Amino acid sequence: MRLNPILEWTYDEVWDFILSRRISYPILYDNGYTSIGDKLSTTKNPFLLTSDAYSLINASFERAGRQKIVSKAKQE
């Protein structure tokens, strides 16, 4: 059995760990993206206090920058 304690960490605990140990991460997080998907469904997160992902006001809004894509077949 493998144990991975990070599975139980909160959003803030993960960012505290990353920042305190100066671990590198994708620059998109510093540009306002908290959840990265494809080009068509990813937008900047409107719930950030500043432009960086670790300033999210509420962790439940982590995926607020993701848009649902409606396929052309469904639109017709």
N, C-alpha and C positions, 0 to 999 in steps of 0.2 A: 504494500500500500504506500502510495506517495502522498505526502502532505505538502501543501503549498499555502503558507500563512497569508500571503497577499490576497487570496480569494476572499478573506474576511475583512480586508481593509476598506475604509471609506474612500470616497473620491479625494477628500482633503488629506487623508493620511498618505495616499499614493503620491500626491503632489508635494507634500512636506518631505517625504523620503527622497523624491527625485531632486528637488531643489537643494535640500540640505547636503546631499552628497555630490552635487554638481554633475548629475548624470545627463548625458546628452539626450535630446528628444527632437522630433521633427519640428522645424520652424513654423509649420502651420499652426501649432498651438499658440505661439506668440502672436500670430496674426488674427486671432479671434475664432479659431475653429476648435471646437471641443469634441466633435465626433466626425471622423473622416470617412466618407463613402466615395461614390463615384462623382465625376464632375457635374453631372446633371442634378444630383440630389443633395449636394453639400453646400451650405451657406454659413456665413459667420453666425455665431450664437448671439442672439439679441439680449441675453440675460447676463452677459459679462459686465463686471464693474469697470474693468479696463479692457484693453484689447487682448490680454493674455488669458489662456484657458484656466490658469490656477486662481483666477479671481472670480470664479463663478459664484453667484450669490446663494444658489441652492443646488446641491448635487443632483437633484431630481430633474434639473433642466439640462443635463449633460448632452442629450441628443436633440435639443431644441433647434439646432442648426441643420437638421436633416429634413428634407422634403420628400413627401411621397410622390412618386412619378406615376402618372396615369398613362398607360400605353395607348398608342394611336388606335389600336383595334378597339379598345373600350370606349374611346371618344366618339367613334363613328357610329 
